[in-house]
Each structure stands twice: as structure tokens, then as C-alpha cells.
Amino acid sequence: MNTVSETLSASQLSHFRKTLHQYPEVSNQEHQTAQRVVDFLKKYSPKQLLEQVGGTGVVATFEGAQPGKHVLIRCELDALPIAEINDFAHKSISEGVGHKCGHDGHMAIVAGLAPFLQDLPKGKVSLLFQPAEETGEGALQMLDDEKFKAIQPDYVFALHNLPGSPLHQILVKPGAFSAASKGMIVRLIGETSHAAEPQDGKSPALAMAAIVQMLDGLPTAHSFEDFTLITVVHALLGEIAFGTTPGYAEVRATLRTFSNKDMQKLTNEAVSQAQAIAQKYDLGIEIAWTEAFAAAVNNVACVETIKKVAKSHELELKQVTAPMKWSEDFGQFTERYPGALFGLGAGEHHPQLHNPDYDFPDEILSTGIAMFWGIIQESL
């Protein structure tokens, strides 16, 4: 499988990936990362190079000599607030920050397409580098940016490396590929009092306990189309003060579903029941949301394109039966445009995503480029 052009060797691509790995930046702070991407892309003279799209986002568009379809290939700029424990030469120099999800590899793959796009015969290809995927903010930030409105692709594609799957394996699924998820923050407001006179205040202790229990059981208490899960991740009650009856409590939970329809239903039920519990205990309530991800729903025809390209390169192909339980904000793109997210095996015994010893395997850089280049050729 030959994917390395005369102007970009495998070692150059690996060096670029390792440089990105060494200088990671967290969500919405990817200024140096974006600049490195821009400097790399400029060498291949895209027709248009947009910077600071939706924050630090970058979009490079290449145009062919003849009109045709417009294909967008997307990757992510951000790293995670996870300290790296590896000791290789390209270890992260940023304390407490590391590319523990492989976005450095995803960027290198997408940037590595640039040499192939210089002599595009027809159509358009946009390479998109998105900020803040880890917090679920970046996709919408870019899509809602006025600069992006001139892009309007016909198809959108992305990949994610998957440790635990054989090296180079391609994983596909029509319909939902990754789960929808969102963070729920429930704040209960009562009144403090002396611990000796609890009747003079309004403690949210019992309401907090009831909300924790309600959230935990909600997915099985109602009928949903597919997998639903609520995980209570944090709870806070008052202060550590033995002379005070608490007047404030907070519960945080992650809602997760395989369908966007189920997410809306689960959200509505959680809000309604939390409000009812607060009312029962005569408490004020505030509900906020964070890190909201739509399910990435794959277009059937786009999945068939991915399968055709994988077979043409004689890559092992696996059609998974259930969506991945993790979330990916590429779902914001597939809500607006036909497209697909697929998996690329990173090795059966490779450290898992978000682990402090994870590092993207350079062996699959060429596989990712070959897949995307094939998808572009098929789609155009």
C-alpha cells in the first residue's frame, strides 16, 4: 500500500506527528498546534487556507481543474489534561497535558493528504482541523462560524484510532457509530441553619439522595429505543462544618444514549423528575449542561464507500453491531451533511485511549492516508 508521495516521506510524517505530540494543548487553547498545521499545509499551496475558524480551527481547501463534489475530511487539534508517563524522546513537555487520544496522529494523517491534493483533477477537498473535540464544543464552534459557511461540503468523513482492535483493521457501522452524551449539573438551593436546629433551615440532603437514586434508575424506569445510561460522577453537600446544617447541594451526572432521540427523552425525564424532587422538599433548583455530544450517525452510502476502499487495499474489515459507547462531536457534522466516522485499529494490545501511557502508533499513519485518499477518489 503506497501512500507516501515523493514530497513527503514516512519519516517526515512521523516527525510531524511526534512534534505535535511533544507540544500538546488542551481544548480551545490549541494556538501553537494550529500554527504548526498551517505552516505544514502552506507548503502544498491550498486554494484557500482559513485560520481561526471557530476559535483555533483551520480549513485548507484544494480545488480541481474541473467542477465536482466537495469532500471534507476532519480531524481534531486538542489534547487532554492527562499527564504522560512515557519516557520516549517525543514525550509531552507540557506538564499535565498529553495527546492521550491520538489527535496528533489524526492530524498527521489529514495533513498527509495535502501532497495528493495539489493536482486534484476535479471537485474540491477541504481538510478541517477542529479545536475542542474533547469538550464537545469545537464542531459547533466551527460550523457556526461565518467563515465556514462558504465551505458547504457534499460529504464529510473522519476516523478515530481504536486500541484493542487489530492494527490496520477498519471498523464501520451504518447508523449510529458513537454515542450521544452530555453532562448534567443539578444545583439544589436551600437554607443553612445551626446543626442543633435543622428545622430552622432547609437541608437538601434528602433531595440530593433522591436525585442520585432517580438518575441511577431512570434508564430502566422508562422505555427507550436503544442503549441508555446515566452515570452519577460527583455529588457535593454543604461544607465540612459540624455545626452547620447544609443549605446547598450539587449532583453531576453523565447521560449517554445511542440515539439522539433517546437523548432528548432522557434529558426531559431527568429534568422533570429532578424538578419534582426539589419541589417536594421546598428547594430551589438550577440545572445546567456541559460537554454535549450528538451521536455520530453514519450515512449508509458513505459507509459503503469506506468498505469499498478498505477492500481495495485488502485491509481487514469489521462491521460492528453496536455503536461505540464513547462520544465524538463529529456527530454535529453528520447532522448537517452526509458522512461517516470509521475506526482504524491501533493494535490489540495497545494502551487504551485516555491512558497516561498511550501514544499513537505511527504504523497506521499510511493506512489512514490510504483510506482517506481512496474515499476522496470514490466520492469525487
Phi, psi and chi 1 to 4 in degrees:
 res  aa     phi    psi   chi1   chi2   chi3   chi4
   1 MET       -  103.2 -177.8  167.1   50.9      -
   2 ASN   -94.8  112.3 -179.2   21.9      -      -
   3 THR  -125.1    0.8   63.9      -      -      -
   4 VAL  -100.1  122.2 -179.8      -      -      -
   5 SER   -81.3  171.8   74.3      -      -      -
   6 GLU   -65.6  -24.7  -66.2  178.6    0.6      -
   7 THR   -94.2   -3.7   56.6      -      -      -
   8 LEU  -145.8  106.7 -178.4   64.9      -      -
   9 SER   -85.3  164.0   69.0      -      -      -
  10 ALA   -60.3  -38.1      -      -      -      -
  11 SER   -68.2  -36.9   61.2      -      -      -
  12 GLN   -64.4  -41.1  -73.6  173.9  -44.3      -
  13 LEU   -66.7  -41.7 -165.3   63.1      -      -
  14 SER   -62.8  -41.5  174.5      -      -      -
  15 HIS   -61.6  -42.0  175.8   74.4      -      -
  16 PHE   -62.3  -45.1  179.5   58.7      -      -
  17 ARG   -60.8  -43.8 -160.7  -82.1  -60.1  176.8
  18 LYS   -69.2  -31.6  -70.9  174.7  178.9  176.1
  19 THR   -65.5  -44.5  -60.1      -      -      -
  20 LEU   -60.3  -39.4  -66.4  170.7      -      -
  21 HIS   -64.7  -37.9 -174.9   97.7      -      -
  22 GLN   -71.2  -25.2 -162.8  169.1    9.2      -
  23 TYR  -123.0   65.3  -60.5   94.8      -      -
  24 PRO   -77.1  153.6   33.0  -37.0      -      -
  25 GLU  -138.1  139.8  -64.7  169.9  -60.9      -
  26 VAL   -75.8  172.9  -65.4      -      -      -
  27 SER   -51.8  133.3  -59.9      -      -      -
  28 ASN    68.3    8.6  -72.5  -43.7      -      -
  29 GLN  -120.9   20.8  -58.1  -62.5  -41.6      -
  30 GLU   -85.2   44.7  -47.4   95.7  -24.0      -
  31 HIS   -66.8  -50.9  -55.8  -72.4      -      -
  32 GLN   -67.7  -37.4  -68.8 -176.0   33.0      -
  33 THR   -61.1  -47.3  -57.4      -      -      -
  34 ALA   -61.4  -39.4      -      -      -      -
  35 GLN   -66.4  -38.7 -171.3   58.1   55.8      -
  36 ARG   -62.9  -40.0  -73.6 -171.8  171.4   90.5
  37 VAL   -63.9  -45.3  166.9      -      -      -
  38 VAL   -60.2  -46.4  167.2      -      -      -
  39 ASP   -60.7  -37.5  -68.3  -17.8      -      -
  40 PHE   -66.7  -47.2 -176.7   97.7      -      -
  41 LEU   -68.1  -33.6  -66.0  170.7      -      -
  42 LYS   -57.7  -29.1  -79.5 -178.9  176.8  176.5
  43 LYS   -64.5  -17.7  -68.3 -179.8  -82.1 -171.4
  44 TYR  -111.4   12.2  -57.5   99.9      -      -
  45 SER    49.3   61.9  -54.9      -      -      -
  46 PRO   -63.6  154.0   22.8  -32.1      -      -
  47 LYS   -63.0  -37.0  178.6   74.9  172.8 -179.0
  48 GLN  -142.0  137.6 -177.4 -177.1   56.6      -
  49 LEU  -131.9  104.8 -175.1   56.4      -      -
  50 LEU   -96.1  134.3  -61.3  176.5      -      -
  51 GLU  -119.4  161.5  -60.0  179.6   50.9      -
  52 GLN    54.2   45.1  -61.4 -179.9  -13.9      -
  53 VAL   -91.3  118.1 -176.1      -      -      -
  54 GLY    62.7   33.6      -      -      -      -
  55 GLY   111.7 -109.6      -      -      -      -
  56 THR  -100.3    7.7   59.1      -      -      -
  57 GLY   -63.1  151.4      -      -      -      -
  58 VAL  -130.1  138.0  175.6      -      -      -
  59 VAL  -134.4  119.6 -174.9      -      -      -
  60 ALA  -109.4  123.3      -      -      -      -
  61 THR  -113.8  129.4  -60.4      -      -      -
  62 PHE  -111.1  137.7  -63.6   80.5      -      -
  63 GLU  -120.1  139.5  -70.1 -169.7   21.5      -
  64 GLY   -85.1  172.4      -      -      -      -
  65 ALA   -70.9  -28.9      -      -      -      -
  66 GLN  -112.2  151.0  -59.4  -64.7  -35.9      -
  67 PRO   -65.9  156.3   23.7  -33.0      -      -
  68 GLY   178.9 -167.6      -      -      -      -
  69 LYS   -67.2  162.9  -63.8  -67.5 -173.7 -179.2
  70 HIS  -118.6  116.0 -173.2  172.7      -      -
  71 VAL  -109.1  132.2 -178.7      -      -      -
  72 LEU  -111.9  130.2 -177.3  145.6      -      -
  73 ILE  -113.9  125.4  -52.0  -65.8      -      -
  74 ARG  -117.0  143.6  170.8  -90.8 -162.8  179.0
  75 CYS  -142.0 -179.0   64.7      -      -      -
  76 GLU  -119.4  146.3  -41.0   92.0  -40.2      -
  77 LEU   -94.5  -26.6  -68.1  163.4      -      -
  78 ASP   -87.1  153.7   55.8  -23.0      -      -
  79 ALA  -106.8 -175.1      -      -      -      -
  80 LEU  -113.8  152.8  -76.2  156.2      -      -
  81 PRO   -78.8   59.4   28.5  -33.8      -      -
  82 ILE  -126.0  126.2  -61.9  174.4      -      -
  83 ALA   -71.2  137.3      -      -      -      -
  84 GLU   -86.6  138.4 -177.4  158.7   46.6      -
  85 ILE  -110.8    2.8   61.6  172.2      -      -
  86 ASN   -71.1  160.7  -63.4  -46.0      -      -
  87 ASP  -126.9   21.3   57.9    3.1      -      -
  88 PHE   -76.1  172.4   41.4   56.7      -      -
  89 ALA   -64.2  -29.7      -      -      -      -
  90 HIS   -96.8   24.0   62.1  -79.9      -      -
  91 LYS   -57.4  147.7  177.7 -178.3  177.9  179.5
  92 SER   -56.2  133.8  167.9      -      -      -
  93 ILE   -94.9   -3.2   66.5  164.6      -      -
  94 SER   -94.2  116.7  -57.9      -      -      -
  95 GLU   -62.4  126.5 -173.6  174.8   -8.0      -
  96 GLY    77.2    8.8      -      -      -      -
  97 VAL  -130.6  136.1 -178.6      -      -      -
  98 GLY  -154.8  152.7      -      -      -      -
  99 HIS   -81.2   79.1  -90.1  -64.0      -      -
 100 LYS   -97.9    9.1  -58.6  -70.7  102.9 -177.1
 101 CYS  -121.7   -5.5 -155.2      -      -      -
 102 GLY    89.1   15.2      -      -      -      -
 103 HIS   -65.0  -25.6  -65.7  178.6      -      -
 104 ASP   -61.8  -42.2   53.1  -23.2      -      -
 105 GLY   -68.0  -40.7      -      -      -      -
 106 HIS   -61.2  -42.4  -61.7  171.5      -      -
 107 MET   -62.8  -42.7  -77.1 -175.0  -84.0      -
 108 ALA   -63.6  -38.5      -      -      -      -
 109 ILE   -63.2  -50.3  -72.5  170.4      -      -
 110 VAL   -67.6  -41.9  175.0      -      -      -
 111 ALA   -63.5  -33.1      -      -      -      -
 112 GLY   -67.9  -10.9      -      -      -      -
 113 LEU   -77.3  -22.2  -72.1  166.3      -      -
 114 ALA   -53.0  -44.9      -      -      -      -
 115 PRO   -60.4  -30.4  -22.5   33.4      -      -
 116 PHE   -75.7  -18.1  -62.6   88.8      -      -
 117 LEU   -96.6   -3.0  -57.5  175.7      -      -
 118 GLN   -65.3  -32.8  -70.0  177.8  -66.4      -
 119 ASP  -117.5   46.0  -61.2  -45.6      -      -
 120 LEU   -62.3  124.6 -158.6   62.2      -      -
 121 PRO   -70.0  -36.8   22.9  -31.2      -      -
 122 LYS  -155.5  165.8   64.7  177.7 -179.9  178.8
 123 GLY    75.7 -167.4      -      -      -      -
 124 LYS  -133.4  149.0  -66.9 -177.8 -177.5 -179.9
 125 VAL  -133.6  127.6  176.3      -      -      -
 126 SER  -111.5  129.9  -70.7      -      -      -
 127 LEU  -101.1  117.2  -52.9  179.7      -      -
 128 LEU  -112.9  129.3 -176.9  144.7      -      -
 129 PHE  -116.6  110.1  -61.1   78.2      -      -
 130 GLN  -101.7  135.5  177.7 -154.9  -55.8      -
 131 PRO   -80.1  167.6   30.6  -34.9      -      -
 132 ALA    50.7   43.6      -      -      -      -
 133 GLU   -71.1  -38.1 -175.8  -81.1  -34.3      -
 134 GLU   -63.0  -25.1  -65.1  -67.4   -8.9      -
 135 THR  -101.6    0.4   59.1      -      -      -
 136 GLY    74.5   15.6      -      -      -      -
 137 GLU  -101.1  -32.2  -58.4  169.5  -73.1      -
 138 GLY   -66.0  -39.5      -      -      -      -
 139 ALA   -60.1  -49.9      -      -      -      -
 140 LEU   -65.1  -37.2  -86.0  178.5      -      -
 141 GLN   -57.7  -42.2  -72.9  172.0 -170.8      -
 142 MET   -73.8  -46.1  -67.7 -163.5   77.2      -
 143 LEU   -61.3  -32.9  -73.2  164.5      -      -
 144 ASP   -88.4   -6.0  -68.8  -17.2      -      -
 145 ASP   -74.3  135.8 -168.1  -51.7      -      -
 146 GLU   -55.9  -33.7 -162.4   67.1   31.2      -
 147 LYS   -63.3  -31.5  -64.2  176.4 -172.5  174.6
 148 PHE   -75.0  -23.2 -174.2   82.6      -      -
 149 LYS   -61.6  -19.9  -66.9 -179.6 -179.6  177.5
 150 ALA   -81.2  -10.4      -      -      -      -
 151 ILE   -77.7  -64.1  -55.5  -63.9      -      -
 152 GLN    46.0   70.0  -64.4  -56.4  -48.3      -
 153 PRO   -73.1  158.9   29.2  -36.1      -      -
 154 ASP   -85.3  -32.7  -65.7  -65.4      -      -
 155 TYR  -140.0  149.1  -56.0  107.0      -      -
 156 VAL  -129.8  138.5  -66.2      -      -      -
 157 PHE  -137.6  150.4  -68.7   92.6      -      -
 158 ALA  -154.0  161.7      -      -      -      -
 159 LEU  -131.2  163.7   63.9   73.8      -      -
 160 HIS  -139.7  132.1 -152.6  -66.2      -      -
 161 ASN   -69.3  145.3   76.4   97.8      -      -
 162 LEU  -130.8   95.8  -64.2  179.0      -      -
 163 PRO   -60.5  146.2  -24.0   35.7      -      -
 164 GLY   100.2  -20.8      -      -      -      -
 165 SER  -100.9  147.8  -63.8      -      -      -
 166 PRO   -55.0  145.1  -25.4   34.3      -      -
 167 LEU   -53.9  129.5 -151.5   63.1      -      -
 168 HIS    78.7   -6.3  -50.7  -67.7      -      -
 169 GLN   -63.8  142.0 -175.1 -176.0   62.5      -
 170 ILE  -106.0  125.4  -55.4  -60.1      -      -
 171 LEU  -112.5  127.8  -64.0   93.4      -      -
 172 VAL  -131.6  161.7  -63.5      -      -      -
 173 LYS  -164.0  123.5 -177.8 -174.4  176.2  -61.7
 174 PRO   -67.1  153.9  -13.6   27.6      -      -
 175 GLY    76.3 -151.4      -      -      -      -
 176 ALA   -63.6  125.1      -      -      -      -
 177 PHE  -102.5  -35.4 -173.7   83.5      -      -
 178 SER  -134.7  156.7   62.6      -      -      -
 179 ALA   -76.1  154.7      -      -      -      -
 180 ALA   -82.4  145.5      -      -      -      -
 181 SER  -154.6  158.5   70.2      -      -      -
 182 LYS  -159.4  151.8   58.3  172.7   31.5  171.6
 183 GLY   -95.7  129.9      -      -      -      -
 184 MET  -108.7  131.5 -178.6 -179.0 -168.4      -
 185 ILE  -120.8  116.1  -55.2  167.4      -      -
 186 VAL  -109.0  120.6 -178.7      -      -      -
 187 ARG  -111.4  126.0  -60.3 -176.9  177.1   97.5
 188 LEU  -109.2  125.0  -61.4  170.2      -      -
 189 ILE  -114.2  115.2  -59.6   99.2      -      -
 190 GLY  -118.9 -139.8      -      -      -      -
 191 GLU  -140.2  133.6  -64.7  176.3    6.9      -
 192 THR   -76.4  159.0   59.2      -      -      -
 193 SER  -154.9  175.4   65.2      -      -      -
 194 HIS   -67.5  143.7 -163.0  -73.1      -      -
 195 ALA   -62.7  -22.9      -      -      -      -
 196 ALA   -79.5  -14.8      -      -      -      -
 197 GLU  -131.0   61.1  -55.3  -70.9  -12.1      -
 198 PRO   -61.0  -25.3   22.1  -32.8      -      -
 199 GLN   -67.2  -15.7   71.4  -79.9    0.9      -
 200 ASP   -85.4   -5.5  -68.5  -21.9      -      -
 201 GLY  -121.8 -169.4      -      -      -      -
 202 LYS  -132.6   94.1  -68.3 -179.5 -177.4  178.3
 203 SER   -80.7  133.2  170.4      -      -      -
 204 PRO   -88.5   12.5   29.8  -30.5      -      -
 205 ALA   -59.2  -50.5      -      -      -      -
 206 LEU   -67.9  -37.2  -65.0  178.7      -      -
 207 ALA   -65.1  -41.0      -      -      -      -
 208 MET   -60.6  -45.9 -176.9 -175.7   80.2      -
 209 ALA   -61.3  -40.7      -      -      -      -
 210 ALA   -66.4  -38.0      -      -      -      -
 211 ILE   -69.2  -39.7  -73.4  173.0      -      -
 212 VAL   -59.8  -46.3  168.7      -      -      -
 213 GLN   -65.9  -41.3 -170.9  171.9   28.0      -
 214 MET   -62.1  -47.9  176.3  -86.0  -67.8      -
 215 LEU   -62.8  -41.0  -69.1  172.3      -      -
 216 ASP   -61.8  -36.4 -174.5   62.2      -      -
 217 GLY   -96.0   -7.3      -      -      -      -
 218 LEU   -58.8  -42.8 -167.2   56.6      -      -
 219 PRO   -60.2  -28.7  -27.5   38.1      -      -
 220 THR   -97.9   -8.5   55.6      -      -      -
 221 ALA   -84.4  -12.4      -      -      -      -
 222 HIS  -133.6  163.9  -65.5  -90.0      -      -
 223 SER   -90.3  124.7  175.9      -      -      -
 224 PHE  -125.0  160.2  -65.9   94.5      -      -
 225 GLU   -69.1  -34.4  -69.2 -178.9   -3.9      -
 226 ASP  -151.4 -164.6 -151.8  -31.4      -      -
 227 PHE   -53.0  129.6  167.8   84.5      -      -
 228 THR  -136.4  147.0   60.7      -      -      -
 229 LEU  -152.6  137.3  175.6   69.6      -      -
 230 ILE  -123.1  125.2  -62.5 -177.6      -      -
 231 THR  -115.0  115.0  -53.9      -      -      -
 232 VAL   -73.8  121.1  175.6      -      -      -
 233 VAL  -109.1  -14.7  -63.4      -      -      -
 234 HIS  -164.3  143.4 -179.6   74.9      -      -
 235 ALA  -143.7  142.1      -      -      -      -
 236 LEU  -137.2  134.2  169.9   71.8      -      -
 237 LEU  -133.5  113.0  177.3   65.1      -      -
 238 GLY    56.5 -152.6      -      -      -      -
 239 GLU  -119.1  165.5  -55.6  -66.7  -22.6      -
 240 ILE   -81.8   85.0  -57.8  174.9      -      -
 241 ALA  -147.8  106.2      -      -      -      -
 242 PHE   -72.0   -7.3  -70.4   94.3      -      -
 243 GLY   -99.5    5.8      -      -      -      -
 244 THR  -126.8  131.3  -56.4      -      -      -
 245 THR   -80.1  127.2  -60.4      -      -      -
 246 PRO   -65.3  152.0   24.8  -34.2      -      -
 247 GLY  -123.3    3.9      -      -      -      -
 248 TYR  -145.3  142.2  176.1   82.4      -      -
 249 ALA  -144.4  157.4      -      -      -      -
 250 GLU  -144.3  136.1 -168.7  171.7  -67.8      -
 251 VAL  -126.5  131.4  177.2      -      -      -
 252 ARG  -120.7  138.2  -63.2 -174.6  179.4 -133.7
 253 ALA  -146.7  154.9      -      -      -      -
 254 THR  -107.3  124.1  -57.9      -      -      -
 255 LEU   -95.8  136.6  -76.9   62.4      -      -
 256 ARG  -143.2  131.5 -165.9  174.4  -57.8  -85.5
 257 THR  -142.9  162.5   67.5      -      -      -
 258 PHE   -88.2  -14.9  -79.5  166.8      -      -
 259 SER  -127.4  147.9   83.6      -      -      -
 260 ASN   -67.7  -31.5  -67.4  -38.8      -      -
 261 LYS   -64.7  -44.7 -175.5  177.4  177.6 -178.7
 262 ASP   -64.4  -35.7  -82.2  -15.9      -      -
 263 MET   -61.5  -42.1  176.7   56.3   74.6      -
 264 GLN   -63.9  -42.1 -170.7   57.6   55.9      -
 265 LYS   -66.0  -43.6 -178.6  177.0  178.7  179.9
 266 LEU   -63.8  -40.2 -169.6   64.5      -      -
 267 THR   -61.1  -48.9  -62.4      -      -      -
 268 ASN   -60.7  -42.8  -67.4  -17.7      -      -
 269 GLU   -65.7  -43.0  -71.8  -68.5  -17.9      -
 270 ALA   -62.7  -42.1      -      -      -      -
 271 VAL   -65.9  -48.6  168.6      -      -      -
 272 SER   -59.2  -45.6  175.7      -      -      -
 273 GLN   -74.1  -34.7  -65.9 -160.4   36.0      -
 274 ALA   -64.4  -41.2      -      -      -      -
 275 GLN   -64.5  -39.7  -70.6  173.1  -24.4      -
 276 ALA   -64.7  -39.5      -      -      -      -
 277 ILE   -65.8  -43.7  -68.6  169.5      -      -
 278 ALA   -61.3  -41.2      -      -      -      -
 279 GLN   -64.6  -40.5 -175.0  176.5   18.5      -
 280 LYS   -58.3  -37.3  175.5 -176.8  176.0 -179.0
 281 TYR   -98.9   12.3  -71.4   95.1      -      -
 282 ASP    56.8   49.1 -166.9   24.6      -      -
 283 LEU  -118.7  151.6  -61.9  167.4      -      -
 284 GLY   -76.3  154.0      -      -      -      -
 285 ILE  -142.4  139.0 -175.8  170.6      -      -
 286 GLU  -129.3  134.3  -63.7  174.0   -5.9      -
 287 ILE  -123.0  128.4  -62.9  175.4      -      -
 288 ALA  -128.8  161.4      -      -      -      -
 289 TRP  -128.3  149.6  -57.3   92.7      -      -
 290 THR  -149.4  159.2 -173.4      -      -      -
 291 GLU    48.7   57.4  -61.5 -169.2   11.6      -
 292 ALA   -88.8  125.0      -      -      -      -
 293 PHE  -120.5  130.7  -65.3   80.9      -      -
 294 ALA   -80.2  153.6      -      -      -      -
 295 ALA   -64.6  139.4      -      -      -      -
 296 ALA   -84.2  106.5      -      -      -      -
 297 VAL  -102.6  116.7 -179.4      -      -      -
 298 ASN   -84.4  133.8  -73.9  -15.4      -      -
 299 ASN   -71.3  134.3  175.6  -83.9      -      -
 300 VAL   -60.6  -45.0  173.6      -      -      -
 301 ALA   -64.8  -37.0      -      -      -      -
 302 CYS   -67.2  -35.9  -68.4      -      -      -
 303 VAL   -64.2  -39.6  170.4      -      -      -
 304 GLU   -63.2  -36.2  -71.7  -57.4  -47.6      -
 305 THR   -62.2  -45.7  -62.9      -      -      -
 306 ILE   -60.0  -44.9  -65.7  167.1      -      -
 307 LYS   -61.8  -42.0  -69.9  165.4   69.0  174.7
 308 LYS   -62.6  -42.8 -177.9  177.2  179.9  179.6
 309 VAL   -67.2  -42.2  172.3      -      -      -
 310 ALA   -59.9  -42.6      -      -      -      -
 311 LYS   -66.9  -37.5  -71.1  174.7 -177.1  176.3
 312 SER   -64.8  -27.2   73.2      -      -      -
 313 HIS   -96.0    7.0  -73.4  -65.1      -      -
 314 GLU    55.9   40.1  -61.2 -177.9  -12.3      -
 315 LEU   -90.8  146.6  -66.8  167.7      -      -
 316 GLU   -63.8  129.8 -177.5 -178.2  -10.5      -
 317 LEU  -118.4  131.3 -177.6   65.4      -      -
 318 LYS  -129.3  125.5  178.8  179.3 -179.8 -179.7
 319 GLN   -97.6  110.8 -177.0  155.9  -40.2      -
 320 VAL   -77.8  153.4  -64.2      -      -      -
 321 THR   -95.8  -21.7   56.1      -      -      -
 322 ALA  -130.2  148.9      -      -      -      -
 323 PRO   -62.7  158.6  -19.7   31.9      -      -
 324 MET   -68.8  142.7  -54.7  -65.2  169.0      -
 325 LYS   -77.4  -19.0  -71.7 -175.3  178.0 -180.0
 326 TRP   -77.7  165.9   43.6 -101.7      -      -
 327 SER  -114.1  157.0  -60.0      -      -      -
 328 GLU  -150.1  124.9 -127.6  -79.0    4.4      -
 329 ASP   -78.5   10.8   73.6   -6.5      -      -
 330 PHE   -59.9  -19.2 -174.3   66.3      -      -
 331 GLY   -57.4  -26.5      -      -      -      -
 332 GLN   -67.0  -33.2  -60.9  -68.2   -9.9      -
 333 PHE   -72.3  -44.7  -73.4   92.4      -      -
 334 THR   -72.4  -14.0   57.8      -      -      -
 335 GLU   -72.8  -23.6  -80.9 -165.4  -30.8      -
 336 ARG  -106.4  -27.8  -58.7 -166.7 -170.1 -165.4
 337 TYR  -135.8  148.1  -50.9  103.3      -      -
 338 PRO   -61.5  136.7  -16.2   28.5      -      -
 339 GLY  -178.4 -173.2      -      -      -      -
 340 ALA  -160.2  146.0      -      -      -      -
 341 LEU  -109.2  132.5  170.9   67.2      -      -
 342 PHE  -130.0  163.2   64.1   95.2      -      -
 343 GLY   -99.5  148.7      -      -      -      -
 344 LEU  -126.9  115.2  173.5   55.8      -      -
 345 GLY   -58.4  130.3      -      -      -      -
 346 ALA  -105.9    4.9      -      -      -      -
 347 GLY   117.0  135.3      -      -      -      -
 348 GLU   -64.5  -30.0  -67.5  175.8  -87.0      -
 349 HIS  -113.5   18.9  -54.8  -66.6      -      -
 350 HIS   -75.4  144.3 -163.2   76.9      -      -
 351 PRO   -53.6  142.6  -28.1   36.0      -      -
 352 GLN   -73.1  159.5  -71.2  -63.5  -46.3      -
 353 LEU   -57.2  141.8  -58.3  174.6      -      -
 354 HIS    72.8    5.4  -66.3 -146.1      -      -
 355 ASN   -81.4  146.5  -81.5   21.7      -      -
 356 PRO   -66.9  -15.5   19.5  -30.9      -      -
 357 ASP  -102.9    8.2   59.8  -18.1      -      -
 358 TYR   -69.6  143.3  171.6   89.4      -      -
 359 ASP  -148.8  137.9 -176.5   38.0      -      -
 360 PHE   -63.6  132.2 -172.8   91.2      -      -
 361 PRO   -79.3  117.0   27.2  -31.8      -      -
 362 ASP   -61.9  -20.6  -77.5  -15.7      -      -
 363 GLU   -59.2  -26.3  -58.2   97.1  -54.3      -
 364 ILE   -99.0    5.6   60.5  173.8      -      -
 365 LEU   -60.5  -48.3  -70.7  173.6      -      -
 366 SER   -66.4  -31.8   61.6      -      -      -
 367 THR   -65.4  -44.5  -50.0      -      -      -
 368 GLY   -62.1  -42.2      -      -      -      -
 369 ILE   -64.4  -43.8  -67.6  173.2      -      -
 370 ALA   -61.2  -41.2      -      -      -      -
 371 MET   -64.3  -49.8  -76.6  -61.1  -58.2      -
 372 PHE   -64.9  -40.5  -82.5  141.1      -      -
 373 TRP   -64.1  -40.1  178.8 -131.5      -      -
 374 GLY   -64.8  -41.3      -      -      -      -
 375 ILE   -63.1  -41.6  -72.4  165.5      -      -
 376 ILE   -61.6  -46.6  -71.8  166.4      -      -
 377 GLN   -63.1  -41.9  -69.1  174.5  -57.0      -
 378 GLU   -66.0  -41.5  -74.4  -69.2  -34.3      -
 379 SER   -72.4  -31.6  -59.8      -      -      -
 380 LEU   -78.0      -  -66.8  179.5      -      -
